[in-house]
Amino acid sequence: MSEPIEPGVLELARRVFGLARSGATEELAAYVDAGVPVDLTNEKGDTLLILAAYHDHPETVAALLALGADSGRANDRGQTALAAAVFRRSEAGVRTLLDAGADPDAGGPSARETAAFFDLPEMTALLDRRVD
């Protein structure tokens, strides 16, 4: 049986996930610099990076990547930060993630599959230009 998580730790986790959702880049980066794991996940497996991408905060995405966030990590549903950025039609977020090495075909549905399913030709074209 595992020990219960202290309320202060839970509050800190809620706070940093909220910062990722709201795009509070500097404050979130300060928490990561102070020791919060850059790839911290919530109860759904969403990382700070996935939440920042999903809520269309490309500056926060870039900061998390610079701090070492895993661009290819998927949540419990198989979704990646790149798929989230494609879904939100965030050109800046997609470019930032691709430049960091995110794979358009990783996850399920992948970023490429997400673009096709939602009929987002501009996102498909952006993903296709990055194929090496």
N, C-alpha and C positions, 0 to 999 in steps of 0.2 A: 504494500500500500504506500503510495507516495504522500509526502507531506503537503499540507495545503499551502498555497501560495499566499504570501503576506499581502495584506490590503494595499500597502504602499507600493509594492511591486506591480500589482494589478493597475493601480492608478497611474503609475508611470507609463505602463504599456498603453493604456487607453490614451494618455496624453500624446505619446509619440505617434500613434496611429492617427490620431486627430490632426497632428501637425502635417503628416504626409497627405492626408485627405484635403487639407486646406491650403497646401502649398507654402507653408511657413518654413521656407528653405533654410534660412540662417539658424533659426532656433532648433530645427530638426538636426542639422549638421552639428550643432553644438552638443546635443545629446549623444549623437554617435561618437563624436570626438571624446566625450566624457566616459564612454564605455558601453552605451547601448549597442547591441549587435546590429550591424547594418542590414543583415538578412533576417531580422526578427520577424516572426510570423504570428498572425492572429489565429483564432479558433477555426478559420476557414482555410488556413494555409496562405493567406495573402501576405506578401511581404510589403515593407514600406515602399519599395519600388513599384510594385504592382498597384498599390493604392494611389501613389502619386501619378502614375501613368493613366490609370482609369479616371482620375479626377482632373486630367489635362493640366498638369503642372510640369511642363518640360524643364523649367529651371531646377525644380526639386529632383526630377529624374536625373539630370546631369550631375547635380551635387552628390546624390546617392551613388551614382556610378563612379564618380571620382573618389568616393570614400570606400570603394570596393564592393558595392552591391553586385550580386550575381544576376546578370542580365537574362540568363536562361532559366532561372528557377520558376517552376510552375506551382500554382496553388493546388488545393485538394481537388479541384474540378479540371485540372490540366491546363488552366489558362496562364499565359505569360504576360509580362509587362508589355511586350511588343503587341500581342493580340489586343490588350486593353487599349493601347494607344491607337491602334488601327480602328477599333470599335468607336472610339471617341473622335476619329478623323483628325487626330493631332499630328499634323505634318512635322512640327518641330520635335515632338516626342518620338515619333517613328524614326526620324533622321538621327536623333541622339542615340537611341537604342541600337539602331543598325551600325552606327559608327563605333559603338562599344562592342560590337560583335554578336548582337542578338540574332538568332537564327529564325528567319521567317517561317520555317517549316517545323519548328519545335512546338511541343504542346499539342493539346487537342481540345478544342479546335485550335489549329495554328493561326498565326497572324494572316497567312495567305488564305486559309480556309475561311477565316472571319471576314476578310475583304470580299471574297467571292460570295459568301452566304448573304451578306448585307448589301451586295451590289455596289461596291465602292471602288470603281475603276481607278480613281486617282490614287487610292491606297495600294491597289495591285500594281500600278505602274511604279510607284515609289519603291515597293518591295522588289519588283523585278529589276529595277536599275541597280540594286545592290547585290544581285547574285554574282558571285565571283567565279 
